[in-house]
Amino acid sequence: MTEAFTVKSDAPDWIKDHTARYLESNGEDGHLWDPSERGGSGVVPTLLLVTMGRRSGDAITLPLIYG
């Protein structure tokens, strides 16, 4: 089912890597993300949010930090 998830080609590499890890592990690796690689601290929970472009109709997948 991962073919339904697409990341914009111009997305930052960390978003592409995070999304790939999340999908390849079925959420076991990637659900908890360590933002220290991007200058943050602590571990934060994430989910993958799929949105549909209003004009393009394209499905875009992005990690969303919550909690």
Contacts in CASP RR format, 6 or more apart in sequence:
PFRMAT RR
TARGET T0000
AUTHOR 0000-0000-0000
METHOD contacts of the structure
MODEL  1
MTEAFTVKSDAPDWIKDHTARYLESNGEDGHLWDPSERGGSGVVPTLLLV
TMGRRSGDAITLPLIYG
2 23 0 8 1.000
2 24 0 8 1.000
4 50 0 8 1.000
4 59 0 8 1.000
5 19 0 8 1.000
5 23 0 8 1.000
5 48 0 8 1.000
5 50 0 8 1.000
5 59 0 8 1.000
5 61 0 8 1.000
6 58 0 8 1.000
6 59 0 8 1.000
6 60 0 8 1.000
6 61 0 8 1.000
7 15 0 8 1.000
7 16 0 8 1.000
7 19 0 8 1.000
7 60 0 8 1.000
7 61 0 8 1.000
7 62 0 8 1.000
8 60 0 8 1.000
11 62 0 8 1.000
14 37 0 8 1.000
14 38 0 8 1.000
15 62 0 8 1.000
15 63 0 8 1.000
18 30 0 8 1.000
18 33 0 8 1.000
18 46 0 8 1.000
18 63 0 8 1.000
19 48 0 8 1.000
19 61 0 8 1.000
19 62 0 8 1.000
19 63 0 8 1.000
21 29 0 8 1.000
21 30 0 8 1.000
22 29 0 8 1.000
22 30 0 8 1.000
22 31 0 8 1.000
22 46 0 8 1.000
22 48 0 8 1.000
22 63 0 8 1.000
23 48 0 8 1.000
30 46 0 8 1.000
31 45 0 8 1.000
31 46 0 8 1.000
31 47 0 8 1.000
32 43 0 8 1.000
32 44 0 8 1.000
32 45 0 8 1.000
32 46 0 8 1.000
33 43 0 8 1.000
33 44 0 8 1.000
33 45 0 8 1.000
33 46 0 8 1.000
33 63 0 8 1.000
33 65 0 8 1.000
34 42 0 8 1.000
34 43 0 8 1.000
35 41 0 8 1.000
35 42 0 8 1.000
35 44 0 8 1.000
36 42 0 8 1.000
44 65 0 8 1.000
44 67 0 8 1.000
45 65 0 8 1.000
45 66 0 8 1.000
45 67 0 8 1.000
46 63 0 8 1.000
46 64 0 8 1.000
46 65 0 8 1.000
46 66 0 8 1.000
47 63 0 8 1.000
47 64 0 8 1.000
47 66 0 8 1.000
48 61 0 8 1.000
48 62 0 8 1.000
48 63 0 8 1.000
48 64 0 8 1.000
49 61 0 8 1.000
49 62 0 8 1.000
49 63 0 8 1.000
49 64 0 8 1.000
50 59 0 8 1.000
50 60 0 8 1.000
50 61 0 8 1.000
51 59 0 8 1.000
51 60 0 8 1.000
51 62 0 8 1.000
52 58 0 8 1.000
52 59 0 8 1.000
52 60 0 8 1.000
53 59 0 8 1.000
53 60 0 8 1.000
END
